[in-house]
Structure formats: C-alpha cells, structure tokens
C-alpha cells in the first residue's frame, strides 16, 4: 500500500501545467482526458460508470472515500476511470455497512490517484482552457519524461471506445414471460439503467455494441434501448447504421446520453466535442413539451449540434439545458423514438427524470395494444 501521507505524485496537463500532490491507490501512471464532476456524493457510482472509460476524473467535492465502498453500489464490474484527482482521499469511512476502504478498492482495480491538491483551482483552469489530456504519475516524477508520455495520449475526439466497455456476451434480465421485451444495445450501459427497466416489469436482452441487425431482430423485441457509453459518437458508424435500420421498423426506441447522440446521428444531425462537457448531479433541464423543469444527473463531453437540429425536418427538440441552451432531448418526427442527453436513472442524483422510463414502457404497451 502507498503511504498517501508521504509519497509524492504529479499531475501533468497537456498544456504543460504541473501540479504536485500526494499519491494514493496503485503506484504507477494513469493517462486520459481530464474531466471534472461537481457532484457532492455518489463517487463509487461515478468511478464505475463506463461512460468515464479513458478519462481522468477530477472531483470538486472536498472529501472522497469518507463513506467507504459498498460492493452492491456499482454501475459496472470494475472502476472505469483511468485515475482520480481529488482534494482529500481518506480511508477513514463512517458507514458501518461499507465493505472496504477506498485505498484497497483502488489497489484491487489498479487505479492511481493524486490528492492534496486545490481541485477547484484546477477546475477553473480547465474550465477556461477546455478539455485536454493529462497524466497522473505516482512513480516517475521527472516532468520532462512525463511530458513525452503525455504527448502520446490520443485525443478523445475520434476515439471509438464503446466496444471496449460493452458486454462481450449476450445476456438477459427480468421476467422472460413479461409482455414487454426490450433489446438493449450496450455501448457501456450502467446497471441502474437496466434496473429501472426491470423494476417496471420489462424483460431485457442485452447485446454487444457491434451486434448485427439480424441478430438483434431474432429476439423479437417490442422496443429498443440505446445505452450510454464513452468516446466520440461520430466514430461509431456501425452503431448509426444499426439504429437507422431499427428505426425503419417504427418500434419504440429510447436513447440515453451516447444513445441520444447516436439517435441524432442516425437522423443526419451531427455531434460536436464540447469545450468541457457536463458532469454533475444538479444540471437544470426544461421539458419543452410540458414546461416543467428537472434537476438532472449528467456525464457527457459531446453534444448534438443545436444549429443543425433547428433546421432539421426529422426531429423535434424536447428538452433544453437551462445553463447553456444545449440540446438535452429529441423526438423523431413520425416515429415512437426519443432520447435524452442526461441520465434519468440518476445514480447518483435526483429522481426528477425517471418518468422517462415509464414513458418508454407506456409507449411500448400502447403500440402492442
């Protein structure tokens, strides 16, 4: 175990900025695109969210590890972030039901961490400069050597990562006798998204990201779900082709986050890399159909082009972000297909948006009847 009170560590950003702190987790180097999350709770769910694959997580909340790790509270089978930057990393947790401390958890998952940094100052820096690559080193501390390694990190723009985190084998969840059968296209789905469907009585069959249309159709699904996931949606031609073919069936379709971006691409609406993206659990979104507002959980670094969508004859805007007017939801004209950019399963986060799961299930039932 690293002595996180005395062992030094370095955070190096792509623009040459250097921050020195203390090490935790596994000894070594972690690389990826740095991104910040403003959530005050839910660090374990965030660590295990496949949408963070290939990224270094920077937390603005001051305390990480203070309520320990509970094995049941995961969104995938392992930690997905490439490293953690935080202010206070502590093994002294307060929750009796926790299974393990965070240091042991990081060591078992092979994740590096740097702490004892002014994380809010770093957030201000990358908020202004924009998303960029970085590395954490708790091993090599020579900055000139680290700069060479940092220069080799590929840009997130153009990276296809969904197939790296997608299930490798088809599996099912729920009651196989259910009247609602949903085919899940897994681009990096979170467990609690699937739980939200199962809790509503659906039977799910989860398919790897690159499954053929013919294989998906053998299931005889009543509806299709397009999951969240990491990477650049514009690099996923295989997924766009599949979604276009499934849209022709005019069966209900629902997308979340990356699934939202892919549904837009399947309707000729381009995506773009955002300056920083949205990551947190308090983002205000307006439902343009009802006029009501929701506080939402978000995690994305790409968005749907607002200019292209306003001129589209294929989709309508259903949700808008009240902070920056980015597109948070769409509906395909003439088809029972819709999507949202944020995370209605809200794990972590408020439950304002879980009605979307009910909406999807109701749409399936109405079409069947």
One Martini backbone bead per residue (centre of mass of N, CA, C, O) as a GRO file, in nm:
protein
  369
    1UNK     BB    1   0.097   0.035   0.021
    2UNK     BB    2   0.053   0.360  -0.002
    3UNK     BB    3   0.181   0.648   0.147
    4UNK     BB    4  -0.041   0.924   0.139
    5UNK     BB    5   0.152   1.129   0.321
    6UNK     BB    6   0.458   1.096   0.157
    7UNK     BB    7   0.392   1.033  -0.133
    8UNK     BB    8   0.457   1.140  -0.439
    9UNK     BB    9   0.293   1.347  -0.700
   10UNK     BB   10   0.179   1.395  -1.052
   11UNK     BB   11   0.021   1.652  -1.248
   12UNK     BB   12  -0.020   1.654  -1.610
   13UNK     BB   13  -0.085   1.872  -1.858
   14UNK     BB   14  -0.098   1.936  -2.193
   15UNK     BB   15  -0.014   2.257  -2.137
   16UNK     BB   16   0.213   2.208  -1.882
   17UNK     BB   17   0.077   2.176  -1.630
   18UNK     BB   18   0.171   2.158  -1.275
   19UNK     BB   19   0.096   1.919  -1.008
   20UNK     BB   20   0.156   1.870  -0.657
   21UNK     BB   21   0.127   1.570  -0.453
   22UNK     BB   22  -0.036   1.286  -0.339
   23UNK     BB   23  -0.052   0.941  -0.304
   24UNK     BB   24  -0.272   0.682  -0.437
   25UNK     BB   25  -0.322   0.372  -0.469
   26UNK     BB   26  -0.162   0.284  -0.733
   27UNK     BB   27   0.145   0.244  -0.856
   28UNK     BB   28   0.191   0.489  -1.125
   29UNK     BB   29   0.013   0.540  -1.441
   30UNK     BB   30  -0.233   0.778  -1.561
   31UNK     BB   31  -0.442   0.817  -1.857
   32UNK     BB   32  -0.618   1.106  -2.008
   33UNK     BB   33  -0.903   1.280  -1.990
   34UNK     BB   34  -0.989   1.558  -1.828
   35UNK     BB   35  -1.255   1.568  -1.574
   36UNK     BB   36  -1.535   1.725  -1.412
   37UNK     BB   37  -1.710   1.676  -1.096
   38UNK     BB   38  -1.981   1.831  -0.887
   39UNK     BB   39  -2.055   1.618  -0.703
   40UNK     BB   40  -2.133   1.532  -0.350
   41UNK     BB   41  -2.199   1.235  -0.451
   42UNK     BB   42  -2.131   0.912  -0.582
   43UNK     BB   43  -1.833   0.802  -0.644
   44UNK     BB   44  -1.871   0.498  -0.712
   45UNK     BB   45  -2.063   0.531  -0.956
   46UNK     BB   46  -1.863   0.702  -1.117
   47UNK     BB   47  -1.619   0.511  -1.136
   48UNK     BB   48  -1.824   0.270  -1.280
   49UNK     BB   49  -1.879   0.438  -1.527
   50UNK     BB   50  -1.831   0.373  -1.865
   51UNK     BB   51  -1.826   0.679  -1.966
   52UNK     BB   52  -1.521   0.714  -1.821
   53UNK     BB   53  -1.360   0.587  -2.021
   54UNK     BB   54  -1.043   0.740  -2.059
   55UNK     BB   55  -1.056   0.904  -1.777
   56UNK     BB   56  -0.985   1.174  -1.567
   57UNK     BB   57  -1.089   1.241  -1.242
   58UNK     BB   58  -1.232   1.549  -1.116
   59UNK     BB   59  -1.305   1.661  -0.792
   60UNK     BB   60  -1.482   1.908  -0.602
   61UNK     BB   61  -1.516   1.745  -0.376
   62UNK     BB   62  -1.337   1.725  -0.078
   63UNK     BB   63  -1.449   1.418  -0.020
   64UNK     BB   64  -1.287   1.092  -0.057
   65UNK     BB   65  -1.399   0.793   0.122
   66UNK     BB   66  -1.593   0.869   0.379
   67UNK     BB   67  -1.811   0.605   0.298
   68UNK     BB   68  -1.683   0.413   0.126
   69UNK     BB   69  -1.733   0.067   0.007
   70UNK     BB   70  -1.996  -0.090  -0.182
   71UNK     BB   71  -2.048  -0.360  -0.379
   72UNK     BB   72  -2.353  -0.287  -0.478
   73UNK     BB   73  -2.247   0.020  -0.576
   74UNK     BB   74  -2.251  -0.042  -0.901
   75UNK     BB   75  -2.226   0.006  -1.274
   76UNK     BB   76  -1.999  -0.213  -1.282
   77UNK     BB   77  -1.726  -0.446  -1.254
   78UNK     BB   78  -1.551  -0.170  -1.254
   79UNK     BB   79  -1.327   0.060  -1.279
   80UNK     BB   80  -1.318   0.321  -1.541
   81UNK     BB   81  -1.123   0.503  -1.461
   82UNK     BB   82  -0.774   0.613  -1.490
   83UNK     BB   83  -0.814   0.838  -1.258
   84UNK     BB   84  -0.752   1.050  -0.959
   85UNK     BB   85  -0.860   1.382  -0.857
   86UNK     BB   86  -0.809   1.523  -0.525
   87UNK     BB   87  -0.814   1.648  -0.209
   88UNK     BB   88  -0.952   1.413  -0.017
   89UNK     BB   89  -0.808   1.098   0.076
   90UNK     BB   90  -0.992   0.845   0.258
   91UNK     BB   91  -1.013   0.560   0.494
   92UNK     BB   92  -1.212   0.713   0.687
   93UNK     BB   93  -1.510   0.565   0.746
   94UNK     BB   94  -1.870   0.589   0.851
   95UNK     BB   95  -1.988   0.321   0.721
   96UNK     BB   96  -2.073   0.011   0.834
   97UNK     BB   97  -2.167  -0.123   0.542
   98UNK     BB   98  -1.902  -0.123   0.440
   99UNK     BB   99  -1.651  -0.332   0.279
  100UNK     BB  100  -1.433  -0.102   0.198
  101UNK     BB  101  -1.172   0.079   0.129
  102UNK     BB  102  -1.042   0.289  -0.113
  103UNK     BB  103  -0.753   0.186  -0.135
  104UNK     BB  104  -0.818  -0.113  -0.186
  105UNK     BB  105  -0.996  -0.060  -0.433
  106UNK     BB  106  -0.776   0.070  -0.612
  107UNK     BB  107  -0.571  -0.159  -0.601
  108UNK     BB  108  -0.760  -0.387  -0.721
  109UNK     BB  109  -0.802  -0.190  -0.995
  110UNK     BB  110  -0.545  -0.018  -1.080
  111UNK     BB  111  -0.556   0.284  -0.944
  112UNK     BB  112  -0.475   0.613  -0.958
  113UNK     BB  113  -0.373   0.889  -0.725
  114UNK     BB  114  -0.425   1.241  -0.657
  115UNK     BB  115  -0.367   1.453  -0.374
  116UNK     BB  116  -0.360   1.755  -0.220
  117UNK     BB  117  -0.541   1.953  -0.398
  118UNK     BB  118  -0.664   2.234  -0.580
  119UNK     BB  119  -0.936   2.153  -0.755
  120UNK     BB  120  -1.076   2.428  -0.818
  121UNK     BB  121  -0.836   2.552  -0.967
  122UNK     BB  122  -0.828   2.337  -1.191
  123UNK     BB  123  -1.112   2.381  -1.294
  124UNK     BB  124  -1.072   2.675  -1.382
  125UNK     BB  125  -0.857   2.610  -1.592
  126UNK     BB  126  -1.023   2.397  -1.773
  127UNK     BB  127  -1.269   2.574  -1.818
  128UNK     BB  128  -1.105   2.778  -1.997
  129UNK     BB  129  -0.926   2.578  -2.183
  130UNK     BB  130  -1.035   2.294  -2.169
  131UNK     BB  131  -1.024   1.998  -2.275
  132UNK     BB  132  -0.765   1.755  -2.174
  133UNK     BB  133  -0.490   1.598  -2.141
  134UNK     BB  134  -0.339   1.358  -1.904
  135UNK     BB  135  -0.133   1.283  -1.605
  136UNK     BB  136  -0.059   1.039  -1.355
  137UNK     BB  137   0.219   1.025  -1.117
  138UNK     BB  138   0.357   0.777  -0.865
  139UNK     BB  139   0.659   0.736  -0.992
  140UNK     BB  140   0.724   0.940  -1.201
  141UNK     BB  141   0.868   1.290  -1.148
  142UNK     BB  142   0.972   1.367  -1.427
  143UNK     BB  143   0.849   1.603  -1.633
  144UNK     BB  144   0.994   1.553  -1.905
  145UNK     BB  145   0.915   1.255  -1.927
  146UNK     BB  146   0.603   1.305  -1.905
  147UNK     BB  147   0.563   1.477  -2.161
  148UNK     BB  148   0.612   1.245  -2.360
  149UNK     BB  149   0.371   1.073  -2.265
  150UNK     BB  150   0.146   1.284  -2.308
  151UNK     BB  151   0.188   1.315  -2.625
  152UNK     BB  152   0.069   1.001  -2.671
  153UNK     BB  153  -0.214   1.080  -2.617
  154UNK     BB  154  -0.513   1.044  -2.734
  155UNK     BB  155  -0.774   1.185  -2.859
  156UNK     BB  156  -1.112   1.181  -2.804
  157UNK     BB  157  -1.137   1.266  -3.075
  158UNK     BB  158  -1.227   0.972  -3.263
  159UNK     BB  159  -1.296   0.772  -3.036
  160UNK     BB  160  -1.358   0.424  -3.000
  161UNK     BB  161  -1.504   0.280  -2.686
  162UNK     BB  162  -1.761   0.103  -2.659
  163UNK     BB  163  -1.641  -0.186  -2.730
  164UNK     BB  164  -1.463  -0.195  -2.459
  165UNK     BB  165  -1.737  -0.191  -2.250
  166UNK     BB  166  -1.897  -0.392  -2.365
  167UNK     BB  167  -2.043  -0.663  -2.389
  168UNK     BB  168  -1.945  -0.996  -2.497
  169UNK     BB  169  -2.226  -1.108  -2.404
  170UNK     BB  170  -2.526  -1.228  -2.406
  171UNK     BB  171  -2.802  -1.109  -2.194
  172UNK     BB  172  -3.043  -1.139  -1.924
  173UNK     BB  173  -3.338  -0.964  -1.782
  174UNK     BB  174  -3.591  -1.072  -1.603
  175UNK     BB  175  -3.907  -1.161  -1.719
  176UNK     BB  176  -3.972  -1.381  -1.981
  177UNK     BB  177  -4.307  -1.327  -1.950
  178UNK     BB  178  -4.317  -1.060  -2.043
  179UNK     BB  179  -4.485  -0.810  -2.242
  180UNK     BB  180  -4.193  -0.665  -2.224
  181UNK     BB  181  -3.947  -0.631  -2.485
  182UNK     BB  182  -3.595  -0.543  -2.464
  183UNK     BB  183  -3.341  -0.412  -2.663
  184UNK     BB  184  -3.000  -0.380  -2.575
  185UNK     BB  185  -2.761  -0.141  -2.665
  186UNK     BB  186  -2.429  -0.186  -2.565
  187UNK     BB  187  -2.207   0.107  -2.493
  188UNK     BB  188  -2.207   0.130  -2.154
  189UNK     BB  189  -2.395   0.040  -1.941
  190UNK     BB  190  -2.584   0.089  -1.662
  191UNK     BB  191  -2.727  -0.090  -1.415
  192UNK     BB  192  -2.958   0.122  -1.331
  193UNK     BB  193  -3.097   0.127  -1.601
  194UNK     BB  194  -3.184  -0.169  -1.609
  195UNK     BB  195  -3.338  -0.163  -1.339
  196UNK     BB  196  -3.563   0.037  -1.434
  197UNK     BB  197  -3.690  -0.172  -1.625
  198UNK     BB  198  -3.732  -0.418  -1.438
  199UNK     BB  199  -3.913  -0.266  -1.226
  200UNK     BB  200  -4.132  -0.239  -1.484
  201UNK     BB  201  -4.139  -0.550  -1.615
  202UNK     BB  202  -3.904  -0.602  -1.798
  203UNK     BB  203  -3.746  -0.772  -2.071
  204UNK     BB  204  -3.397  -0.830  -2.124
  205UNK     BB  205  -3.165  -0.791  -2.403
  206UNK     BB  206  -2.813  -0.789  -2.419
  207UNK     BB  207  -2.600  -0.627  -2.656
  208UNK     BB  208  -2.345  -0.589  -2.827
  209UNK     BB  209  -2.243  -0.320  -3.005
  210UNK     BB  210  -2.175  -0.510  -3.287
  211UNK     BB  211  -2.443  -0.615  -3.348
  212UNK     BB  212  -2.652  -0.733  -3.560
  213UNK     BB  213  -2.960  -0.688  -3.680
  214UNK     BB  214  -3.044  -0.986  -3.714
  215UNK     BB  215  -2.979  -1.068  -3.420
  216UNK     BB  216  -3.171  -0.869  -3.279
  217UNK     BB  217  -3.444  -0.965  -3.427
  218UNK     BB  218  -3.465  -1.256  -3.300
  219UNK     BB  219  -3.597  -1.155  -3.026
  220UNK     BB  220  -3.862  -0.977  -3.062
  221UNK     BB  221  -3.885  -0.687  -2.994
  222UNK     BB  222  -4.073  -0.397  -2.878
  223UNK     BB  223  -3.793  -0.252  -2.812
  224UNK     BB  224  -3.529   0.008  -2.804
  225UNK     BB  225  -3.206   0.050  -2.643
  226UNK     BB  226  -2.979   0.327  -2.602
  227UNK     BB  227  -2.689   0.365  -2.460
  228UNK     BB  228  -2.448   0.454  -2.292
  229UNK     BB  229  -2.105   0.600  -2.322
  230UNK     BB  230  -1.799   0.623  -2.469
  231UNK     BB  231  -1.678   0.862  -2.667
  232UNK     BB  232  -1.713   0.914  -3.014
  233UNK     BB  233  -1.995   0.906  -3.205
  234UNK     BB  234  -1.863   0.967  -3.495
  235UNK     BB  235  -1.704   0.670  -3.481
  236UNK     BB  236  -2.006   0.500  -3.500
  237UNK     BB  237  -2.114   0.367  -3.776
  238UNK     BB  238  -2.233   0.094  -3.688
  239UNK     BB  239  -2.457   0.217  -3.505
  240UNK     BB  240  -2.602   0.399  -3.710
  241UNK     BB  241  -2.684   0.174  -3.903
  242UNK     BB  242  -2.855   0.014  -3.700
  243UNK     BB  243  -3.055   0.241  -3.619
  244UNK     BB  244  -3.173   0.293  -3.896
  245UNK     BB  245  -3.294   0.009  -3.929
  246UNK     BB  246  -3.476   0.015  -3.669
  247UNK     BB  247  -3.649   0.267  -3.746
  248UNK     BB  248  -3.807   0.122  -3.983
  249UNK     BB  249  -4.001  -0.040  -3.774
  250UNK     BB  250  -4.157   0.154  -3.573
  251UNK     BB  251  -4.037   0.122  -3.292
  252UNK     BB  252  -3.965   0.174  -2.991
  253UNK     BB  253  -3.724   0.435  -2.881
  254UNK     BB  254  -3.436   0.471  -2.648
  255UNK     BB  255  -3.208   0.730  -2.537
  256UNK     BB  256  -2.883   0.766  -2.363
  257UNK     BB  257  -2.664   0.994  -2.432
  258UNK     BB  258  -2.506   0.831  -2.656
  259UNK     BB  259  -2.783   0.741  -2.768
  260UNK     BB  260  -2.868   1.029  -2.840
  261UNK     BB  261  -2.640   1.091  -3.044
  262UNK     BB  262  -2.702   0.848  -3.234
  263UNK     BB  263  -2.990   0.931  -3.308
  264UNK     BB  264  -2.905   1.191  -3.443
  265UNK     BB  265  -2.714   1.069  -3.658
  266UNK     BB  266  -2.950   0.888  -3.784
  267UNK     BB  267  -3.079   1.201  -3.854
  268UNK     BB  268  -2.843   1.400  -3.960
  269UNK     BB  269  -2.713   1.489  -3.678
  270UNK     BB  270  -2.457   1.634  -3.553
  271UNK     BB  271  -2.165   1.630  -3.360
  272UNK     BB  272  -1.976   1.757  -3.069
  273UNK     BB  273  -1.714   1.894  -2.898
  274UNK     BB  274  -1.686   2.008  -2.596
  275UNK     BB  275  -1.520   2.215  -2.394
  276UNK     BB  276  -1.623   2.020  -2.121
  277UNK     BB  277  -1.900   1.960  -2.038
  278UNK     BB  278  -2.122   1.744  -1.834
  279UNK     BB  279  -2.071   1.700  -1.464
  280UNK     BB  280  -2.339   1.598  -1.256
  281UNK     BB  281  -2.643   1.657  -1.015
  282UNK     BB  282  -2.751   1.989  -1.103
  283UNK     BB  283  -2.895   2.005  -1.389
  284UNK     BB  284  -3.093   2.214  -1.570
  285UNK     BB  285  -3.409   2.111  -1.723
  286UNK     BB  286  -3.632   2.156  -2.001
  287UNK     BB  287  -3.953   2.065  -2.079
  288UNK     BB  288  -4.106   2.156  -2.381
  289UNK     BB  289  -4.385   1.994  -2.349
  290UNK     BB  290  -4.459   2.088  -2.029
  291UNK     BB  291  -4.261   2.318  -1.876
  292UNK     BB  292  -4.089   2.155  -1.700
  293UNK     BB  293  -3.844   2.105  -1.450
  294UNK     BB  294  -3.513   1.953  -1.408
  295UNK     BB  295  -3.294   1.774  -1.206
  296UNK     BB  296  -2.977   1.653  -1.325
  297UNK     BB  297  -2.784   1.389  -1.446
  298UNK     BB  298  -2.438   1.414  -1.573
  299UNK     BB  299  -2.226   1.266  -1.863
  300UNK     BB  300  -2.061   1.471  -2.101
  301UNK     BB  301  -1.848   1.570  -2.408
  302UNK     BB  302  -2.090   1.558  -2.603
  303UNK     BB  303  -2.302   1.693  -2.871
  304UNK     BB  304  -2.578   1.836  -3.023
  305UNK     BB  305  -2.647   2.022  -3.287
  306UNK     BB  306  -2.831   2.313  -3.277
  307UNK     BB  307  -2.831   2.412  -3.573
  308UNK     BB  308  -2.917   2.147  -3.716
  309UNK     BB  309  -3.183   2.089  -3.554
  310UNK     BB  310  -3.342   2.354  -3.633
  311UNK     BB  311  -3.325   2.247  -3.957
  312UNK     BB  312  -3.490   1.997  -3.910
  313UNK     BB  313  -3.728   1.737  -4.048
  314UNK     BB  314  -3.686   1.484  -3.819
  315UNK     BB  315  -3.668   1.664  -3.550
  316UNK     BB  316  -3.739   1.738  -3.207
  317UNK     BB  317  -3.731   1.941  -2.936
  318UNK     BB  318  -3.768   1.854  -2.572
  319UNK     BB  319  -3.482   1.951  -2.442
  320UNK     BB  320  -3.320   2.197  -2.221
  321UNK     BB  321  -3.050   2.370  -2.113
  322UNK     BB  322  -3.042   2.633  -1.867
  323UNK     BB  323  -2.734   2.717  -1.888
  324UNK     BB  324  -2.672   2.673  -2.242
  325UNK     BB  325  -2.889   2.547  -2.455
  326UNK     BB  326  -2.854   2.264  -2.483
  327UNK     BB  327  -2.924   1.951  -2.601
  328UNK     BB  328  -3.145   1.711  -2.408
  329UNK     BB  329  -3.378   1.648  -2.635
  330UNK     BB  330  -3.554   1.411  -2.857
  331UNK     BB  331  -3.779   1.367  -3.146
  332UNK     BB  332  -3.907   1.166  -3.384
  333UNK     BB  333  -4.069   1.209  -3.661
  334UNK     BB  334  -4.321   0.964  -3.692
  335UNK     BB  335  -4.182   0.830  -3.430
  336UNK     BB  336  -4.121   0.618  -3.133
  337UNK     BB  337  -3.859   0.826  -3.084
  338UNK     BB  338  -3.626   0.891  -2.811
  339UNK     BB  339  -3.412   1.133  -2.621
  340UNK     BB  340  -3.139   1.183  -2.378
  341UNK     BB  341  -2.850   1.333  -2.237
  342UNK     BB  342  -2.919   1.244  -1.972
  343UNK     BB  343  -2.973   1.074  -1.637
  344UNK     BB  344  -3.264   0.921  -1.520
  345UNK     BB  345  -3.147   0.712  -1.308
  346UNK     BB  346  -2.984   0.870  -1.097
  347UNK     BB  347  -2.662   0.738  -1.047
  348UNK     BB  348  -2.641   0.982  -0.921
  349UNK     BB  349  -2.934   1.161  -0.799
  350UNK     BB  350  -3.216   1.283  -0.895
  351UNK     BB  351  -3.569   1.165  -0.974
  352UNK     BB  352  -3.716   1.354  -1.190
  353UNK     BB  353  -3.662   1.153  -1.474
  354UNK     BB  354  -3.806   0.860  -1.445
  355UNK     BB  355  -4.053   0.896  -1.640
  356UNK     BB  356  -3.912   0.792  -1.903
  357UNK     BB  357  -3.953   0.492  -1.851
  358UNK     BB  358  -4.260   0.500  -1.850
  359UNK     BB  359  -4.291   0.618  -2.133
  360UNK     BB  360  -4.164   0.380  -2.284
  361UNK     BB  361  -4.346   0.151  -2.178
  362UNK     BB  362  -4.615   0.282  -2.270
  363UNK     BB  363  -4.549   0.287  -2.571
  364UNK     BB  364  -4.531  -0.017  -2.606
  365UNK     BB  365  -4.816  -0.095  -2.505
  366UNK     BB  366  -4.977   0.075  -2.707
  367UNK     BB  367  -4.868  -0.061  -2.964
  368UNK     BB  368  -4.958  -0.355  -2.892
  369UNK     BB  369  -5.279  -0.255  -2.853
   0.00000   0.00000   0.00000
